[in-house]
Amino acid sequence: AIDYAVRAHNYVFAREMMIKSAQTIVRDEGLLPNLLQWTQKIPVEDSVESVDLRFWTSWSLAFSCRYQESEKEIRLLEKSLTESANLSRQQLARYRCNIGSLKVAIKTFQDKSLTVYHASEQWLGKYRRSADPFHVGVCAGARFLSARLQLEVLEAKKAIDLAKSLIRKANSLYGELWISQLDGVADRH
């Protein structure tokens, strides 16, 4: 439906469909290239919906290993958050939490292990009880990898157990791939 809407230049309908299904497209179905192609063709608006779409575009870029573009997109997202008067305090807090999770993930993908160790600790301390299980699982997974590299065996064990239980609750394709990677690292050490 999104493909047809984009081809027909019906951007209002395409944007609406993308916003409703962005989480599924990115987290659960693994259709990252599709989301990136669509967002490049659809004009961006100054709305709450566009903020949400920009967040998922950032995730798509990060999972596609396009870190510089993802970091640029995050800066634009943070700017949108400060300029948007349409977001409630609760929505702002949720976006800040999710952006923090994304930043930890990017550092992990870029292999900044010592930075990840501290960033994941701070994020988990602040958001663990209130965040979406997927984000907590990703940050706990990052904590596991960095703890292994820092030879913090007990911390690594706690982190991987937390990551696995929460990612499974989130029922995400990318979460399952993340857990498989973590299991592979854990089995080798």
N, C-alpha and C positions, 0 to 999 in steps of 0.2 A: 504494500500500500504506500509506503514511504517513497519507494523508487518511482512509482507511477506519479505520485504527487509532485515530486521534484522535477521529473521530466515534463510534466504539464505546467510547471511554474506556479503551482498552487502551494506557495510557501507557508501560508497560514495553516493549512491542513497538514502539510509535511512536518512543520515545527511542532504542532500539537501532538501528532503521532509519535514523533521522536521523543518528546518530553515524557509522554506517558510510558514509553517503552525503553528509555535510555538505560535504566539499571539492568533490565533483562538483556538488552543488546550487549552491554559491556561486561557485566558480571557473570551472567548465566549462559549466554549463547555464544559468546566469543566472536561477535560480528564487528570487531573493531574497525577493519578497513571500511566497511559500509558506513558506519557512523562518521568517520573522518571525511569520507567523500561527500556525504550529505551536508555536513556542517560547513564545508568549504563552499558549497553552492547556495546555501540559504543565508540571506542577510540577517545579521544579528540585531536584536532589539534591546532596548533598555527595559527589561521586565524581570519579574521573579522567575519566569519560565526560562528565560535566556541564561540567567545565573545557573540554574540547574543543568541546562544543556552544556554550558561552558565547563562545569565541574566534571561531567562525564566525558567531555572531549579531552580534558586534562588527563583523566584516567586512561583513555584510549591511547593517547600519545605516550604516556609512561609505559603501558603494557606493550606498546609497539617499539619500545627502546628509542624513542625520539625525545630524549631528555631535555634538550635545549628548547625545543618547541613546547614541551610540557611545562617547563619552568616559566616560559614567556606567557603561556596560557594561564598559569596559576597567578602570575602578577596581574594580568588583566582581570581575572576572577576576583582577586583581593581588592582591586580598584573598584570593580562593580559593587562589591559588598559595602565599601565605605561610602559610595555615592548613592546607593539605592535607599530611598525612603520607604519603599514598599515592603521591606522585610521586617518581620516581628523580631523581638529579642531572641525568641526561641529558635527561629529560622537562622538568624545570624550565628548563634551559638553552635547549631548543628553544622553549618557550613564551615565554621572555623575548625571544629573538631575533625570534619572530613578532610579539609585541606591539610591539616596537620598529619593525618594518616597518610595522605598522598605524598607529602614531603618525606616522611620516613621511608615509604616504599621506594621513592626515587633514589634516595641516598643508598638504600640497600642494593638496588639495581646497579648503581654506579660504584659499588664496592667501597663505600666510605665507612669501614667497619667501626672505628672508634667513635665517629660522629653518630652513627646509628645506635650504638650502645647507649649513649646518653640521651639522644633524641627519643628513642623508643621508651626508655625508662620514664622520661618526663611525660610523654604522651599517655602512656598506660596509667601513670599516677593520676593524671588529670581527668582522663576521659573513660577509663575502662568500664566504669559502672553505668555510664549513660550512653555510650556509643553503640552503633549498629554492630552486631557480632562479626560481620565481614571485616570491618575496619579494625576492630580489636584483634581479630585473628591475623590480619596482615601485619599489624604492629608487633604482636607477640611473636610472629614468625621472624620478623626482622630482628627482634630481641634475641631469639634463639640463635640465628646465624652469627650475630655480632658477639654474643656470649661465648659461642664455640671458639671463635677466633681469639677472644680474650682469655680463653681457658677457664672460664667461669662455669664449671660443669653443672653445679646445682642450679644456677640461674638458667642455664640452657635447658635443662630437663623441665623445670617449671614452665618455661616459656613455650616449649614445643607442645607440652600437654595442653596448655591453655589454647594455643593456636589451633590445634587439631579439633578440640571439642567445639570451639566457636565457629570455625569455618564449616564444619559439618552441619551445624545448626543453620548457617546462612544459605545452604543448598546452592552453591555457586560453582560453575564450571571452572572459572579461574581460581577460585578458592581451592578446589580439589587438585588442580595442577600445582598450585603453590604448596599444598600439603605433600604431594608426591615428591616434589623437589626437596622439601624439608626432610622427609623420611629417607630419601637417598643420602642426604648429607649426614643424618643421624646414624644410618647403618654403616657408613664408612668410618665413623670416628668411635 
